[in-house]
Amino acid sequence: MQSMEILAPVGGQQQLIAAVRAGADAVYLGAQGFNARRNAQNFDETALPQAVAYAHGRGVKVHVTVNTLVTDGELPALMEEIRRIGEAGPDAVIVQDLAVAALFRRHLPTMPLHASTQMTIHNLSGAKALMDLGFRRVVLARELTLREIETIARGVPLEVETFVHGALCMSLSGQCYLSSLLGGRSGNRGLCAQPCRLNYQAGSREYALSLRDMSYIQHMKELSEAGVVSLKIEGRMKRPEYVAAAVTACRAAREGREPDLASLEAVFSRSGFTDGYLTGKRDLSMFGRRTKEDVARSAQALRGLGELYRREYAHIPVEMSLTAKTGSPVTLLVTDGQHWTTAEGALPQPAQTRPLDEAYARRSLEKTGNTPFVLGRLETQIEPGIMVPQSQLNQLRREALESLLKLRSVPTDHPFVEGAVPHTVGKRSAEEPRLHIRLETLHQLSPALLEAERIVLPIGELEQDPSLIQVLGSRLVCELPALVFPPEEEGLRERLVRLREQGLQAVCVHNLGTLHLGRELGFRLHGGYGLNILNSAALMEYQSLGLADATLSFECAMGDVQRMDHSIPTGILGYGHLPLMLLRACPAQGPKGCGSCDGRPALVDRLGASIPLLCQEKRYTVLLNPIPLHLAHRRIQGMAFLTLYFTKETPEECVRVWEDYQSGRAYEGLRTGGLYYRELQ
């Protein structure tokens, strides 16, 4: 367990000091632009290299987050940020967008790539896909059980990082659109407004989208045995006291001591902690919110926590060699095993009382003071009968250790490979977009809808009537689940093999895991909205992975869609109750789990609006926007297809929407244009 890295969150300079002095092995922080906590203080072009130098001098690694989705218009600024990050010399970058990963591979090829939890990697196939893309580490989804984590960690030669403590998003990271669709502030762009913490009711139960903070600190030994190499503490928006308390608790557990979880709970929690995902107990005990009592306890607990990081964490062993001989200046050589430095003093004098010896020298030299160093071996070459004042020994020690700290405070070398900024030419379809339909159930399929150029059916529905494979031929696409957890992977593979034997040709994929699986089995691949494609460079990356075409993210503004270079045919969702969240812990469950569900679950927001939930084979749940996206009245050009994405509609409603798009008729009810015609932050 000693080898597991403790990775601490750093939102600003004070949090950096707290993390390092509390004993973190590594920190993760954001530069000023493209990171998932844009509201944190973060580190500009001056502060970033200083932060790296501070951490490296004290033996702490630095991981820089560049884990947001970017648009084509932002690519020049991103290129400059990549250059600045390379010059600062951190030890790794954490990314979400495949375009960002590609640019780092091209321009900073020695920079280790870590896959952010925003990439929604939650199965072995997804981890294997990362291997193909040159990643060194994966930050797994928080929703996995211990056994699922172990399956992934043992199945690929990737480093596996998991969250060990901190806030839990209700949705799987990277698949939450609640903040963007409700307020234009995207979590995928680093500006989540956390509307999930507002009061949504499930029956009589309040705050049904608010989970307690996770804490797996007491499970660290099990995580180590499962193959986890890095334990990540969430909280780049938190105070330095919180960071120090969390790091201290993790260190205690790693060293076999009892962690002070009571103090940690007092400094910040939402009515306690949960380990429900790790243990597989995804019940009502996972839910909680921050109360007035929690806030009061936190204010009281913060007062004494500054002591945790008041002084430097002395943990770097150094060897010293002191030479004191008549006629030569006193010299002190200090090394940490990789760097050597020497300090030189005055000439020694004949001893008047007590002569200098090793014991006397050690008493001065081992007082490394408020530095990160601790004296290990001391060698002395001391001529008998001479004297060196204690003040001179102290000065030699200070000078040598300051020099050693500077030698250690250097950036990791990552040479920048020059190249042109990715240029997009706006290549796109000149024809009117063709209509595709996606159905939730076979019940929704009617003769009118058979006119669609493409019909997408979930795998479970297609299995109920596989004769459709022959009837629809190449027009039929099988949609794979948005979430496929490790115990389900082999079963999904077997189901797909059976459908392939019956003639199925194509699948729609929403994540890297199902993309990897579909490619392995030889299917034609169509990219779904869940891939979060927001720019041309990402589109080209997915093309290289085998996509025949792709549905762009519905967070993509229409202007950005028009500017993109559509290297493969692309489309958008033209109609549908858009997904707001993908959930593994169902908010509508009762004390007996799914047993108390009436089959038509919904939440109610503060204004009394009903927000539907779509259960997916009791494996995960989709929270839907109650107001449908409807673009039939708009003239849309520049893309190959529009998809009418049906979920909870009746067969009659499906036909009515289809007819709207045939005629260009505006929707009669309440509708939204989504984010296509809004400026997304």
N, C-alpha and C positions, 0 to 999 in steps of 0.2 A: 504493500500500500504506500510505502514511502516514495515510490517512483511516480505516483500520480501527481500531475501538475495541478496546482491551484491557480485558477485564472480569474482575475478580479476585474470588475467594471470600473472604468475611469471616465467620468464626465468632464473633469477639469483638473487644474493643477493640484488643488487640495486633496481631491480623491486619489490622485496619483501618489502623493506623498503618503497618504493613509494606507493605501494598498501595499506599497513597497515596504514601509516601516512595520506593517503588521505581519509581513512575511510571505506575501504572494510570490509565486514562481514566475508568473507572467501577468500582464495586464492587456486589456483590449480597450481601444479608444477610437474616437472618430476624428478625422480631419474636418475642415470646415464645410465641405460640400456634400458629398454623396454618402451619407450614412444613416442608419435607421433610427438615430436619436438626434435629429437636427435641432431640437430645442435644448439639448445639453450645451454646456459651455464650449466643449470640443477644443480642438487645437489648430490654430492657423499656421501659415507657412513659417512663422518664426517660432511658435511654441512647440510645434511637432518635433523638429530636430532636438530641441532642448529637452523635451520629454523623453525621447529615445536615449539621449546621452545620460540623463539622470537615472533611468532604469538600467541601462546597460552597465553603468558604473557600479551598480549594486547587485549585479548578477540576475536581473529580471528581464525577461523577454517582452517584446512589444508586438501586439497584433493590431493592425489598423483595419477598421471596418470601412468597407466601401460596398455596403450591403443594401443598396436600393436599386430600383429599376430606373433606367435612364431613357430619355428620348433622343431621337436623332439630333435635335438642335443642341443638346447638351454634350455631344461627343467631343467637340473641341475643348470645352472646359474640363471634361473628364480626362482628356489626354494630358493637360497641364497638371491636373491633380496627381495623375500617375507618375509624372516626372518628379514632382515635389516629394511624393512618398518615397520614391526610389532614392532621392538625395538624402532624405531623413534617415534612411537605413534601418527600418524595423525588421522584424524577424518573420513576419507573415502578413498576408492580407486576407480578410474575410469578405466574401462576395456572394451576391444573390444572382445577379443578371449574368447570363452566359456571355453577353457582349463584353461586360467588364472583365470577366475571366479571360476571354480571348485577347483583349488588349493588354492585360498584364502578361499573358504568355508571350505575346509578340514583342513587347517593349521592355519588360523586366523579366526575362526568362528564368532568372535564378530565384525569383521571389516565390516562396511557397504559397500555394493557394489553399485556403480553407473554405469549405462550403458552408455558408450561413444556414442557420435553422430556417431562414426565410425561403430556402430552396425546397422545404417540405420533404426532406429525405427521411423516409419512415420504413423502408424495407431494404432487403439485400439487393434487389435488382437496381434500385436507385443508387446504392453505394457503388455497385459495379459500373454503372454509367459514369459516375464521377471519376473512377479509375481511368476510363477511356478519355476523359477530358483533362487529365493531368493534375487532378487535385491530390493533395497530400493528406488532408484531414477533412472529416465530415462532422458537423455539429448536428446531432440527430434531433428529430422532433421531440418535444417534451412529452408527448402523449404515449410513449412506448413503455411497455413493462420491462422488468429486469431481464426476463428470458428473451424478449424480442431484441433488446439491446445486445445481449450476448450473441444471438444468432447473427446479427450484422457484424459485430466486432470480430467474431471467429471466422466469418465467411469471406472477408476481404482484407488485403494488406494495407488498408487505410488506417491512419490514426483516428480513433473514435473519441469525440468530445461530447459530453452530456452536461446539461444544466443540473446543478446540485442544490441551488437555493435561489429563491426570488419569486417575482411575480409570475403568474400563469395567465397567458391569454386564453380566452374562451375558445377561440378558433385555432386550428393549426396555423402556425406562422406561415406567412406567404399566401394564405388562402382566405384572408379576412378583408372584406370590402365594405364593412359597415361604416367606418369613419369616412371613407371616400364617397360612398353613395349618399350618405346622409348629410355630410357637411363639406365635401370636396377636399378633405385632408386625408391623404392616403398613408396607410401604414406601410405599404410597399415603397413609399417615397420618403419615409422617415418622419411623418408628421401626424401619426395617429392621435386623435383627440380622445380616445378611450370612452366612446359612448356606451360601451358594454357595461361600464360601472354605474350607469344610470339604472333606474328601477324598471325592470321588465318583469311582469308577473306571469307565473305558470300556475294557473288556478289561484289558490290562496297564498302561494309561496312567492315572496318578493325577491328581487335582485337575482333573477334566475340566470343571468349571464355573467355573474361575478363569481370567480373562483377564489378560494384562499391561495395565499402564496405557497409554493412548493418548498419542501425541505427534505433533502435526501441525505443530510449530513450523517445521520445514524446508519445509513446504508452504504457508507463509503467502502467498507471492506468488501461487500457483495459486488459493488460496481467495479472495484479493482479486479476481483476474480472473474468478472464477466468480460474483461478485456478493455475497459475504459482507460484512456491514458491522460485525459484532461477533464477536470471538474470546473465547470463554468458557473460563476455567481452572476445572477442577473442584477442590473441596477445602475445603469449609467446616468440615470436621473436622480439617484439617491445621494444623500449627504455623505461626507467622508467618514463620519462616525459609524454609519451603517456598513460601509465598505470594510472598515477596520474590524468591526465586530464579526462580520461574516467570514472574513479571512482567518481571524483568530480561532473561530469555532471549527473551521475546516482543518486548520493546522493541528488543533488539539485532537480531533478525531483521527487524523492521519497518523499521529504519533502515539495513538493508543490511550490518550487521556480523555476524560469526559468533557465534551463540549458544553459551553454555557448556552444552552438553547433558550433558557428562560430570558436571559438578557437580550438575546437575538430576537426573540418574539416581542419583547417589550419595545425594542428600538423601531421595528416596523413589522406589522402583520395585519392580516384581515381576519381578526377573530381566531387566530391560530394558524397552523400550517397543515398541509396535506401531503401525503405520499401516495395518493390514490392511483395515479397513473402507473407508478413504478410497481406497486403491489397488485394492480389489476382490480382494485376495489373502487370502481368508478360510480360511487353512489352519492347520495345527498350530502354526506359529510364533507365532500370536496368543496362545497359552495360556502362562500362567506363574503362579507364586505367590511370595509373599514368603518368602525364606529367612533363615536365621540370618546368612548372609553379607551379605544386603541390610540387615538391621537394624544390623549392626556398621559397615558403610560409612556408613549414615545418621548414626549417633552421631558418627562422626568428621567428617563433612561439615558437620554443624550448627554446629560450633564457630566457624567463620569467617564464617558468613553473616549474623550480626547487623550486620556493617559495611554491608551493602546498604541498611539502613534506619535507620542511626544518626542521619543528619541529614535535614533537610527537602529535598525535591526542588525545587530552584530552577528554575522553568520559566515562570512567569507574567511576561511583560514589563510593566514600568511606565514611565511617563514622569514626570519630576520637573521642577519649576520653582522655582528658588531666587531670592528677592528679598532683597537686603541694601542698605538705604539709611540714611543718617544721619537720626536722629530717629524712625525707625519700627522696630518689632520685626522681626527676621529671620523670614521666613515660607518654608515649604516646602509646595508644592502637589504632590500625588501622585495619579496616575490610572492605572487599568488599561484605560481606554477606555470603561468603563461606570459606574464609581464614582469620585468625587472626594473628597479629604480634605485638610485643611490643618493643619499644625502651626506653632505660633508660639513664637519664642524671645525672648531679651533684645535690647536695643538694641545695634547694632554699635558698636565702639570704633575710634578712630583707630589705624592700624597703627603699631606701634613698630619692627617688623623687616620681615617679609614680609607684604604686603597680601593680602587674599583675592582669588583669581581663579578662573576656571572649572576649571582643572586641579586646583587645591588642593581645591575643593569636590567634584569628581568622585571624588577618591581616598577621601573619607569616605563619600559618598553611594552609591557602587557596592558598598560592603561591606554587602550586604543580609543577611549573616550567616545564621543558621539560620532562614530564612524561605522561603516558596515563591516569592519574587519575585526578579527579575533586572532590573537597570537597563538600559533602552533609551536613549531620547533624554533629554538633560538640557538645559534652558534656564536661563540665569542672567541676572539683572538686578542687577549688582553695581556699587555706586558706587566709583570709584577711591579708594585710600588708606584703606580701612577694613579692620578685622580682625574675624573671628569665630572663636573657639577651635574646634579640632577636636572637643573634647568636646561642644560645643553642637550642631555639625552632626550628630554621631553620635546625640545625644539627639533632635533633630528627625526624623532618619531613622527611629529606633525608634518614636517616637510616631506618625508618619504611617503607617508600614507596619502597626503594630498596629491602628490605626483602619481602614485599608483592609481588613485581614483580617476585622474585625468586620462591615464593610459587605457583604462578599462572603458571609459565613456566615449566609445567610438561607434559610429554607425556600422551596421552590417552592409557589406559591399554588394550592391546590385547594379551592375552597369546597365545604362539605358541604351537600348537599341533604337536608333532613329528610324522614323517611318512616317508616312503621310497620315494625317488625320483621316479616318474613314469618311469617305465622301459618298453621299447618296444622290442619285440623279432623279429620284421620284418615278422610277419605272413602275407602271401599274397598268391594270387592265383598262382598255378603252371601251369595253362593252358594258352594257347594263348588267349589274350583278344577277346571277342566277339564284333561285330560291332552293334552299335546303331546309329540311325539317328534322327536328329531333323530338322524339316522343318519349314520355315517361313510361307509358304502358301500351300494350297491344290494343287495349280497349279504345284508345284514342285514334287508331288508324281507321280511316274511312276511304271510300273510293276517290273522293275529291283530292285527298292528300297524296294519292299514288301518282299524281302528275309531277310531284317534286323531282328535281334532278337527282337529289340524294336523300335517302331516308336513314336516319341514325337511330338505332335501338339499343338500350342497355342490354348487356349480355344476359341477364336473368330473364328478360322478356323474350329475347331471341331464342333462348333454350326452350321456351314453352311452345314455340312454333318454328322449328328450324326449316320447314318447307319454304319459308320466305327467302331463304338463301337462294333457292333455285328460281323462285318467282321474280325476285328483284335483281338477281345477278350482281353486277358490279355497282349498281346504284345503292346497294345495302352496305352500311358501315355499322360495325358492332362497337358500341361505346363501352370502354373498360371503366371500372370503378375509379372514382377520384382518389380513394384511399384504399390501399391493399396492404394490410399489416402482415408481418412475417409469417404467422401461422396460416395465412390465406394464400400465400404465393404459389405454393405447389399445386393447390387445388385449382387456382385460376389457370395455371399452365395446362393442367389436364383438361379443363373445360374448353380452352382455346384449341387444343390439339383435336378434340372431338369435333368442334365446329369447323376447323380447317379440313378435316376429313370429309365433311359434308358439303364442302365447297366455299366456305367463307373466305373472302379475299382481303378484306380491309378492316382495320380497327381505328377508333378514335381514342387518343391518349391525352390525359390531363397532367401527367407527371413523368419525371425521368425514369421512374421504375417501370411503369407500364410501357413506356417507349422502348426501353431496353428489352423487355420481354417480348413485345410485338416484333421487334426487329430480329431477335433470336429465332422466332418462329416463322419468319419470312412473310409477314403480312405487309400489305400496303399501309402506310402510316399517315394518319391525318391528325394534326395537332389541335387540341382543344384549348379553350380559353384559360384553363388552369395552368398552362405553361407560362402565362404572364409575359407574352411577347409584346414588347413596347417599342422596339427599334429594329432597324434594318440589320445591324450586326448580329443581334440575337437570332433574327430570322435566318440569316446565313449559317449560323452555328447549328440551328435545328435542321436546316437543309442537309448539312454535312452528316447529321445523325440519322438521316433517312426519311425525313418528312416529305410527303408528296405535296401537301398544302397545309395551311395553318389558319386557325381562327385567332385573330389578334386579341389582346387583353381588352376588356370593356372599360378599362381605365385609360385607354388611349383616346386622346382628343382627335376629332375628325381632321383637324389641320395637320396633326402629326401623322395620321394615317395617309393623308395625301402626299406628304413629303417623303414617305418611306420608299426605299427601293425594294419592290416586291420581287425578290429573286425567285420565289415560288408563288403559286396562286394563293391569295389571302382573302379572308372574309372577316366579317364581324357578326356579332349577335344582333339581329334586327328586331327580334321580339323575344320577350320572356320575363318571367319573375326572376330577376337576377339573384344569384346566390350572394348572401351577405356574409355567411360564415360556413366553414366545414367543422363539424363538432364530433369529437369522440365521446365526450361526456354529455349525454342528452339532457338539456335543461328542462324537458317536460316530464322526466321520470318521476315516479312517486316513491314512497317508502319501499315498495316491492319492485322497483325498477320498471321495466316495460309492462309489467302485469297490470299497472293501474292506468295505462294509456288507452284512449278510446279509438286510436287509429287515425285521428285527425288532430294531431297536436298543434298548438299555437301558443304564442306568447302575446301579452298585451302590454303596449308601451304606456308612457305617462299620459299620453293624449287619448288613450282608449282604443287605439288602432290595433287590430289583430295582425300578428306577424306569423305566417305559417311556417311550420317545420315539416320537412320531407324526410321520412325515415328510409334509410337505404339498407334493407335486409337486416335490420337490427344490428348493423355493424358500425354505422356512423349516420349522422344526421346533417341535413342542409337547412340552414335558416334562409328563408326566401324574402325578397322584397315584396311587400303586399301590393305595391303599385307596379304594373307591368311596364317594361320598356316597349315602346311601339313607335316605329319609324315609317310606317306605310305612306304617310302623307309627305314625307321628305324625298327629294330627289337625290339619291345617293349614287355616286359614281366613283370610279378609281379602284374598285376591288372586284374580285372574281365572283364572290357569293355572299349572300345574307342567309343566316340561319335563324329560323323560327324555332325557338327553344321552349318546347311545351313541357310543363311539369304537372301542375294541379288542375289544368283546364279540363272541362268536359269535352267529349267528341264534338258537340255542337259548337262550343267556343273555339276549338281548334279550326274547324271549317270556316267560321266567321273571320278569324284572323287571317287565314289563308286567302279568303276572298278580299279582305282589305288590301292585301299586298298585290293581288291581281289587278285591282282597280285603282290603287292609290288613295283609298278612302281613309280618312282620319278615324282613329279609335273613338268610339262614342263615350267611353267611360274615362275615369281618371287614368292618366298615363304619364310617363316620364321619358325624356330623351336621354336618360342616363348621364354619363360623363362625356359623351361624344361632343356635346356642344357647350361644355363648361370648361373653365380653366382649372385643371387639377393641380393642387399644391403638393 
